[in-house]
Amino acid sequence: MVLERFRLDGKVAIVTGAGRGIGAAAAAALAEAGADVVIGARSVDQLAETGAAIEAHGQRAAIIDGDLSSRDGLRRLVDTAQDEFGGVDIVVNNLGGARPGAFLETSEKAFAGALTFNVTSAFNLTQLAVPSMVERGAGSVVNIASTAGQFAIRGMSAYGTAKAALIHLTLELAQDLAPKIRVNAVAPGAIATSALESVLADETLEQAMAAGTPMRRIGDPEEVALAVLYLASPAAAYTTGQVLAVSGGVQGSPMGSWIPDI
């Protein structure tokens, strides 16, 4: 019966940033475990691929394309889950990102944008989804943070601060929403997604990043998706307010400092 506790039969999940990478892998994993999934991102073509993967597991997919950085855009996801699938049980706040750069070259707009994109979006979607979760009796929120939010990494003043704020939001909401709703985070390290395209395209850089990781390799999106599945499922029924690192053991930047001195 142990494996049955990872099943999500009859559950409805929302996954943001689900067109590719970690979001797409998480959506497919939740579907394989039995959940219907509402997926959102800007690229309808990429969402179609994720939707096909969900349906290949025998589950229903609802595609919402467009800008999800606003509360109204996120509301579309919740409304679709409610109208088409009957409600919301799981939210995966995967929307996020920000370009690294030297502090003195990071604009106020870029800094504020990182907070909006990574933190405010998670706040909004979670707040919008909670009433449905409460109505259905329980729920799980999984925020996709980053090791950049756990360790100080040179060149990450915007992204690292935003992910650290997302981690703290996770801890706050775990307190506010217990006992009906669990809130946890996953903190990926170097994962083979589009965010690492420049690294993966350069064999020397890729080898340097792998060498700086205790596990001596770059992670796969499916490995993060498995952590999401655990936290979303009944297997983690007594787990809330936690940050699960899927990072290969890194304790900072696997490539060291790459930002020149001021």
Buried (B, 14 or more C-beta within 10 A) or exposed (E): EEEEEBBBEEBBBBBBBBBBBBBBBBBBBBBBBBBBBBBBBEEEEBBBBBBEBBEEBEBBBBBBBEEBBBBEBBBBBBBBBBEEBEBBBBBBBBBBBBEBBBEEEBEEEBBEBBBBBBBBBBBBBBEBBBEBBEEBEBBBBBBBBBBBBBBEBBBBBBBBBBBBBBBBBBBEBBEEBEEEBBBBBBBBBBBBBEBBEEBBEEEEBBEBBBEBBEBEBBBBBBBBBBBBBBBBBBBBEEBBBBBBBBBBEBEBBBBEEEBEEE
